[in-house]
Structures are given as structure tokens and as C-alpha cells.
Amino acid sequence: MAHKLDLRDGAANGRPPLHADMDGGAWARHMQRAYDDLSRRADAAPELSVVDPYGATSPAEFFAVVSELFFELPHRLRGTYPDVYAELTRFYRQDPALRLRPTHGRALSGR
């Protein structure tokens, strides 16, 4: 689903067309900062990453992986990358952490 949304502007680049009330600069900063962090973590200790290290392969995959985590394990995403979580709440126009209970253990694959 995330890849289809990302492709709405013709490019799979991790930046889908944003809503008019969203700040594109903030989106770019928050996503890039988290993508860079995940890339470092994936290189250093992928088994310890809360976010599937596959997300570090490209910005498009990062968007897909964090989107999946947003809906499946929102508390983990919010705890690891709160700015990304906030951007996704604006993009998807919902806050799944409000309706789902926190879970314990490792994150699911984002693929």
C-alpha cells in the first residue's frame, strides 16, 4: 500500500504527495534524519533495530517499512522515531497508538 501511495507522483522516492496542510520541509528533515539513523543502526547491529533494517535500502523502502510499523506496532515506531510517527499521523490522518495497546518484544518485518 505504501509503495502505491509513494508512486502517486510518478516516483518511488519515499515522499508521496503530501496533503496541502503538511510541511514538506519538515517531512523531508524528519524522514531523512530517521533514514540516516536506521542506516547507521542497520550497519552496526541490524538484529537490535526496532525498525526492520530493510528500510535502510532506500527512502522508498523506508517509507514502506515505517508505514507498516505505524499501523502494526505504532508504539514502537513512536518510541523510536517520534517525528516520523508524527508525520505519518498527519499523512494517514489517524493515530493508531490511540486505539492499539502497546506490545512487547521485537518488531515485525516491514517487508
LUMMI-109192 format. One record per residue: residue in three letters; residue number from 1; y, z, x of N, C-alpha, C in turn. Coordinates in nm, 4 decimals, always signed. Layout:
// residues N
{rec 'ALA' NUM {Y Z X} {Y Z X} {Y Z X}},
...
//
This chain:
// residues 111
{rec 'MET' 1 {-0.1178 +0.0000 +0.0814} {+0.0000 +0.0000 +0.0000} {+0.1259 +0.0000 +0.0871}},
{rec 'ALA' 2 {+0.1282 +0.0820 +0.1894} {+0.2474 +0.0911 +0.2741} {+0.2757 -0.0416 +0.3441}},
{rec 'HIS' 3 {+0.1713 -0.1103 +0.3868} {+0.1928 -0.2398 +0.4523} {+0.2549 -0.3404 +0.3554}},
{rec 'LYS' 4 {+0.2116 -0.3391 +0.2310} {+0.2694 -0.4296 +0.1312} {+0.4178 -0.3978 +0.1093}},
{rec 'LEU' 5 {+0.4511 -0.2710 +0.1032} {+0.5911 -0.2326 +0.0880} {+0.6726 -0.2735 +0.2109}},
{rec 'ASP' 6 {+0.6152 -0.2527 +0.3279} {+0.6811 -0.2880 +0.4535} {+0.7084 -0.4386 +0.4601}},
{rec 'LEU' 7 {+0.6169 -0.5172 +0.4086} {+0.6286 -0.6636 +0.4143} {+0.7248 -0.7223 +0.3099}},
{rec 'ARG' 8 {+0.7793 -0.6397 +0.2243} {+0.8674 -0.6917 +0.1185} {+0.9887 -0.7657 +0.1734}},
{rec 'ASP' 9 {+1.0292 -0.7354 +0.2955} {+1.1416 -0.8082 +0.3554} {+1.0939 -0.9176 +0.4505}},
{rec 'GLY' 10 {+0.9615 -0.9428 +0.4512} {+0.9064 -1.0502 +0.5318} {+0.8554 -1.0098 +0.6688}},
{rec 'ALA' 11 {+0.8759 -0.8848 +0.7102} {+0.8321 -0.8408 +0.8428} {+0.7621 -0.7062 +0.8335}},
{rec 'ALA' 12 {+0.6470 -0.6977 +0.8988} {+0.5770 -0.5692 +0.9098} {+0.6315 -0.4993 +1.0340}},
{rec 'ASN' 13 {+0.7331 -0.4165 +1.0128} {+0.8014 -0.3539 +1.1262} {+0.8254 -0.2040 +1.1081}},
{rec 'GLY' 14 {+0.7678 -0.1469 +1.0028} {+0.7855 -0.0042 +0.9790} {+0.9137 +0.0311 +0.9071}},
{rec 'ARG' 15 {+0.9877 -0.0704 +0.8663} {+1.1104 -0.0445 +0.7899} {+1.1115 -0.1325 +0.6651}},
{rec 'PRO' 16 {+1.0566 -0.0788 +0.5584} {+1.0594 -0.1539 +0.4328} {+1.2031 -0.1615 +0.3810}},
{rec 'PRO' 17 {+1.2296 -0.2469 +0.2878} {+1.3628 -0.2463 +0.2263} {+1.3882 -0.1087 +0.1642}},
{rec 'LEU' 18 {+1.4979 -0.0478 +0.2016} {+1.5305 +0.0869 +0.1552} {+1.6130 +0.0807 +0.0279}},
{rec 'HIS' 19 {+1.6098 +0.1881 -0.0477} {+1.6924 +0.1994 -0.1672} {+1.8393 +0.2000 -0.1255}},
{rec 'ALA' 20 {+1.9246 +0.1547 -0.2135} {+2.0675 +0.1434 -0.1836} {+2.1307 +0.2772 -0.1457}},
{rec 'ASP' 21 {+2.0769 +0.3868 -0.1974} {+2.1359 +0.5176 -0.1673} {+2.0782 +0.5821 -0.0407}},
{rec 'MET' 22 {+1.9965 +0.5092 +0.0310} {+1.9382 +0.5624 +0.1544} {+2.0206 +0.5179 +0.2756}},
{rec 'ASP' 23 {+2.0215 +0.6007 +0.3791} {+2.0943 +0.5742 +0.5027} {+1.9995 +0.5075 +0.6020}},
{rec 'GLY' 24 {+2.0184 +0.3782 +0.6238} {+1.9317 +0.3041 +0.7152} {+1.9357 +0.3564 +0.8577}},
{rec 'GLY' 25 {+2.0517 +0.4041 +0.9011} {+2.0629 +0.4600 +1.0359} {+1.9812 +0.5874 +1.0507}},
{rec 'ALA' 26 {+1.9867 +0.6729 +0.9502} {+1.9076 +0.7966 +0.9538} {+1.7589 +0.7642 +0.9522}},
{rec 'TRP' 27 {+1.7193 +0.6687 +0.8662} {+1.5789 +0.6264 +0.8624} {+1.5345 +0.5830 +1.0026}},
{rec 'ALA' 28 {+1.6107 +0.4946 +1.0647} {+1.5737 +0.4419 +1.1962} {+1.5645 +0.5534 +1.3001}},
{rec 'ARG' 29 {+1.6613 +0.6435 +1.3033} {+1.6592 +0.7534 +1.4012} {+1.5388 +0.8448 +1.3815}},
{rec 'HIS' 30 {+1.5159 +0.8869 +1.2570} {+1.4068 +0.9813 +1.2302} {+1.2710 +0.9188 +1.2559}},
{rec 'MET' 31 {+1.2521 +0.7964 +1.2109} {+1.1235 +0.7299 +1.2325} {+1.0995 +0.7026 +1.3805}},
{rec 'GLN' 32 {+1.2017 +0.6569 +1.4508} {+1.1848 +0.6272 +1.5936} {+1.1543 +0.7525 +1.6733}},
{rec 'ARG' 33 {+1.2254 +0.8606 +1.6441} {+1.2028 +0.9868 +1.7154} {+1.0584 +1.0350 +1.6944}},
{rec 'ALA' 34 {+1.0112 +1.0286 +1.5718} {+0.8745 +1.0734 +1.5426} {+0.7720 +0.9777 +1.6017}},
{rec 'TYR' 35 {+0.7981 +0.8480 +1.5942} {+0.7069 +0.7490 +1.6534} {+0.6946 +0.7714 +1.8039}},
{rec 'ASP' 36 {+0.8064 +0.7943 +1.8704} {+0.8040 +0.8202 +2.0149} {+0.7262 +0.9475 +2.0457}},
{rec 'ASP' 37 {+0.7464 +1.0513 +1.9643} {+0.6737 +1.1763 +1.9840} {+0.5237 +1.1562 +1.9637}},
{rec 'LEU' 38 {+0.4869 +1.0852 +1.8579} {+0.3447 +1.0600 +1.8338} {+0.2847 +0.9785 +1.9479}},
{rec 'SER' 39 {+0.3585 +0.8832 +1.9992} {+0.3094 +0.8028 +2.1117} {+0.2815 +0.8910 +2.2331}},
{rec 'ARG' 40 {+0.3719 +0.9840 +2.2622} {+0.3505 +1.0771 +2.3742} {+0.2274 +1.1645 +2.3486}},
{rec 'ARG' 41 {+0.2170 +1.2165 +2.2270} {+0.1031 +1.3030 +2.1936} {-0.0286 +1.2251 +2.1983}},
{rec 'ALA' 42 {-0.0260 +1.1025 +2.1509} {-0.1481 +1.0200 +2.1498} {-0.1948 +0.9925 +2.2915}},
{rec 'ASP' 43 {-0.1016 +0.9745 +2.3834} {-0.1377 +0.9516 +2.5230} {-0.1890 +1.0790 +2.5889}},
{rec 'ALA' 44 {-0.1273 +1.1919 +2.5574} {-0.1603 +1.3182 +2.6236} {-0.2861 +1.3842 +2.5687}},
{rec 'ALA' 45 {-0.2960 +1.3972 +2.4379} {-0.4083 +1.4693 +2.3762} {-0.4271 +1.4224 +2.2327}},
{rec 'PRO' 46 {-0.4820 +1.3033 +2.2133} {-0.4937 +1.2492 +2.0771} {-0.5731 +1.3375 +1.9822}},
{rec 'GLU' 47 {-0.6677 +1.4120 +2.0330} {-0.7507 +1.4966 +1.9471} {-0.6728 +1.6143 +1.8884}},
{rec 'LEU' 48 {-0.5554 +1.6446 +1.9432} {-0.4748 +1.7562 +1.8942} {-0.3655 +1.7129 +1.7966}},
{rec 'SER' 49 {-0.3520 +1.5851 +1.7751} {-0.2452 +1.5341 +1.6902} {-0.2741 +1.5569 +1.5419}},
{rec 'VAL' 50 {-0.1759 +1.6072 +1.4697} {-0.1867 +1.6240 +1.3249} {-0.1817 +1.4875 +1.2574}},
{rec 'VAL' 51 {-0.1012 +1.3984 +1.3132} {-0.0882 +1.2622 +1.2621} {-0.1857 +1.1743 +1.3384}},
{rec 'ASP' 52 {-0.2589 +1.0904 +1.2665} {-0.3567 +1.0022 +1.3285} {-0.2918 +0.9225 +1.4420}},
{rec 'PRO' 53 {-0.3436 +0.9325 +1.5642} {-0.2868 +0.8610 +1.6783} {-0.2809 +0.7089 +1.6597}},
{rec 'TYR' 54 {-0.3577 +0.6553 +1.5661} {-0.3499 +0.5118 +1.5376} {-0.2078 +0.4725 +1.4973}},
{rec 'GLY' 55 {-0.1341 +0.5645 +1.4422} {+0.0043 +0.5387 +1.4051} {+0.0936 +0.5056 +1.5229}},
{rec 'ALA' 56 {+0.0487 +0.5377 +1.6430} {+0.1277 +0.5089 +1.7632} {+0.1094 +0.3661 +1.8125}},
{rec 'THR' 57 {+0.0262 +0.2864 +1.7453} {+0.0023 +0.1500 +1.7933} {+0.1187 +0.0565 +1.7631}},
{rec 'SER' 58 {+0.1971 +0.0855 +1.6587} {+0.3144 +0.0037 +1.6256} {+0.3955 +0.0761 +1.5185}},
{rec 'PRO' 59 {+0.5236 +0.0438 +1.5049} {+0.6025 +0.1049 +1.3978} {+0.5458 +0.0761 +1.2584}},
{rec 'ALA' 60 {+0.4878 -0.0411 +1.2386} {+0.4279 -0.0730 +1.1087} {+0.3105 +0.0195 +1.0791}},
{rec 'GLU' 61 {+0.2262 +0.0437 +1.1791} {+0.1134 +0.1352 +1.1596} {+0.1617 +0.2783 +1.1438}},
{rec 'PHE' 62 {+0.2684 +0.3134 +1.2135} {+0.3234 +0.4478 +1.1984} {+0.3672 +0.4703 +1.0537}},
{rec 'PHE' 63 {+0.4408 +0.3745 +0.9980} {+0.4843 +0.3867 +0.8594} {+0.3646 +0.4007 +0.7657}},
{rec 'ALA' 64 {+0.2609 +0.3228 +0.7883} {+0.1420 +0.3299 +0.7029} {+0.0712 +0.4650 +0.7167}},
{rec 'VAL' 65 {+0.0556 +0.5120 +0.8382} {-0.0147 +0.6386 +0.8629} {+0.0629 +0.7567 +0.8048}},
{rec 'VAL' 66 {+0.1937 +0.7613 +0.8281} {+0.2693 +0.8750 +0.7735} {+0.2822 +0.8659 +0.6212}},
{rec 'SER' 67 {+0.2803 +0.7445 +0.5676} {+0.2814 +0.7311 +0.4217} {+0.1537 +0.7879 +0.3614}},
{rec 'GLU' 68 {+0.0416 +0.7580 +0.4228} {-0.0851 +0.8124 +0.3733} {-0.0860 +0.9647 +0.3837}},
{rec 'LEU' 69 {-0.0400 +1.0160 +0.4961} {-0.0357 +1.1612 +0.5149} {+0.0618 +1.2254 +0.4147}},
{rec 'PHE' 70 {+0.1700 +1.1577 +0.3858} {+0.2689 +1.2046 +0.2885} {+0.2046 +1.2331 +0.1537}},
{rec 'PHE' 71 {+0.1159 +1.1451 +0.1108} {+0.0523 +1.1625 -0.0200} {-0.0720 +1.2510 -0.0151}},
{rec 'GLU' 72 {-0.1457 +1.2493 +0.0948} {-0.2712 +1.3250 +0.1011} {-0.2537 +1.4677 +0.1506}},
{rec 'LEU' 73 {-0.1745 +1.4854 +0.2547} {-0.1559 +1.6172 +0.3166} {-0.0073 +1.6378 +0.3470}},
{rec 'PRO' 74 {+0.0740 +1.6431 +0.2426} {+0.2187 +1.6462 +0.2636} {+0.2682 +1.7657 +0.3445}},
{rec 'HIS' 75 {+0.2042 +1.8798 +0.3316} {+0.2491 +1.9982 +0.4052} {+0.2333 +1.9790 +0.5550}},
{rec 'ARG' 76 {+0.1308 +1.9088 +0.5945} {+0.1096 +1.8845 +0.7378} {+0.2156 +1.7894 +0.7929}},
{rec 'LEU' 77 {+0.2444 +1.6851 +0.7183} {+0.3486 +1.5928 +0.7639} {+0.4829 +1.6643 +0.7686}},
{rec 'ARG' 78 {+0.5140 +1.7381 +0.6644} {+0.6412 +1.8102 +0.6585} {+0.6536 +1.9101 +0.7731}},
{rec 'GLY' 79 {+0.5435 +1.9760 +0.8083} {+0.5460 +2.0724 +0.9175} {+0.5585 +2.0087 +1.0548}},
{rec 'THR' 80 {+0.5065 +1.8882 +1.0693} {+0.5088 +1.8203 +1.1987} {+0.6348 +1.7364 +1.2177}},
{rec 'TYR' 81 {+0.6697 +1.6599 +1.1159} {+0.7862 +1.5712 +1.1218} {+0.8707 +1.5889 +0.9949}},
{rec 'PRO' 82 {+0.9458 +1.6984 +0.9861} {+1.0212 +1.7254 +0.8639} {+1.1234 +1.6158 +0.8287}},
{rec 'ASP' 83 {+1.1836 +1.5541 +0.9290} {+1.2808 +1.4484 +0.8994} {+1.2121 +1.3248 +0.8416}},
{rec 'VAL' 84 {+1.0937 +1.2918 +0.8926} {+1.0172 +1.1798 +0.8372} {+0.9764 +1.2129 +0.6946}},
{rec 'TYR' 85 {+0.9312 +1.3346 +0.6728} {+0.8932 +1.3757 +0.5377} {+1.0120 +1.3604 +0.4426}},
{rec 'ALA' 86 {+1.1286 +1.4035 +0.4850} {+1.2474 +1.3934 +0.4001} {+1.2812 +1.2474 +0.3698}},
{rec 'GLU' 87 {+1.2699 +1.1601 +0.4701} {+1.2954 +1.0180 +0.4466} {+1.1963 +0.9613 +0.3451}},
{rec 'LEU' 88 {+1.0713 +1.0001 +0.3580} {+0.9699 +0.9484 +0.2660} {+0.9878 +1.0034 +0.1249}},
{rec 'THR' 89 {+1.0390 +1.1259 +0.1115} {+1.0657 +1.1765 -0.0244} {+1.1749 +1.0924 -0.0907}},
{rec 'ARG' 90 {+1.2719 +1.0491 -0.0115} {+1.3772 +0.9625 -0.0669} {+1.3234 +0.8230 -0.0966}},
{rec 'PHE' 91 {+1.2392 +0.7717 -0.0068} {+1.1868 +0.6366 -0.0249} {+1.0909 +0.6285 -0.1442}},
{rec 'TYR' 92 {+0.9963 +0.7213 -0.1503} {+0.8970 +0.7198 -0.2584} {+0.9469 +0.7910 -0.3846}},
{rec 'ARG' 93 {+1.0627 +0.8541 -0.3753} {+1.1246 +0.9202 -0.4907} {+1.0345 +1.0280 -0.5522}},
{rec 'GLN' 94 {+0.9737 +1.1056 -0.4642} {+0.8905 +1.2181 -0.5082} {+0.8658 +1.3112 -0.3911}},
{rec 'ASP' 95 {+0.8182 +1.4301 -0.4213} {+0.7887 +1.5306 -0.3197} {+0.6489 +1.5867 -0.3459}},
{rec 'PRO' 96 {+0.5464 +1.5247 -0.2870} {+0.4096 +1.5686 -0.3163} {+0.3793 +1.7124 -0.2731}},
{rec 'ALA' 97 {+0.4560 +1.7673 -0.1815} {+0.4319 +1.9061 -0.1403} {+0.4594 +2.0030 -0.2551}},
{rec 'LEU' 98 {+0.5382 +1.9605 -0.3520} {+0.5664 +2.0469 -0.4664} {+0.4492 +2.0562 -0.5623}},
{rec 'ARG' 99 {+0.3620 +1.9556 -0.5621} {+0.2508 +1.9566 -0.6578} {+0.1136 +1.9791 -0.5935}},
{rec 'LEU' 100 {+0.1061 +1.9708 -0.4614} {-0.0220 +1.9905 -0.3928} {-0.0193 +2.1204 -0.3138}},
{rec 'ARG' 101 {-0.1316 +2.1883 -0.3129} {-0.1438 +2.3123 -0.2359} {-0.1688 +2.2790 -0.0897}},
{rec 'PRO' 102 {-0.1173 +2.3610 +0.0013} {-0.1455 +2.3395 +0.1440} {-0.2955 +2.3496 +0.1712}},
{rec 'THR' 103 {-0.3422 +2.2715 +0.2666} {-0.4819 +2.2765 +0.3094} {-0.4868 +2.3157 +0.4558}},
{rec 'HIS' 104 {-0.6019 +2.3567 +0.4994} {-0.6209 +2.3973 +0.6390} {-0.7165 +2.2997 +0.7047}},
{rec 'GLY' 105 {-0.7102 +2.2940 +0.8374} {-0.7988 +2.2044 +0.9114} {-0.7267 +2.0819 +0.9604}},
{rec 'ARG' 106 {-0.8002 +1.9862 +1.0108} {-0.7458 +1.8645 +1.0723} {-0.6998 +1.7641 +0.9680}},
{rec 'ALA' 107 {-0.6072 +1.6801 +1.0078} {-0.5570 +1.5740 +0.9212} {-0.6616 +1.4639 +0.9064}},
{rec 'LEU' 108 {-0.6539 +1.3932 +0.7955} {-0.7421 +1.2802 +0.7712} {-0.6934 +1.1591 +0.8468}},
{rec 'SER' 109 {-0.7817 +1.0652 +0.8677} {-0.7459 +0.9392 +0.9319} {-0.6412 +0.8679 +0.8492}},
{rec 'GLY' 110 {-0.5448 +0.8051 +0.9177} {-0.4406 +0.7313 +0.8488} {-0.4719 +0.5854 +0.8326}},
{rec 'ARG' 111 {-0.5883 +0.5433 +0.8679} {-0.6217 +0.4012 +0.8590} {-0.6673 +0.3628 +0.7244}},
//
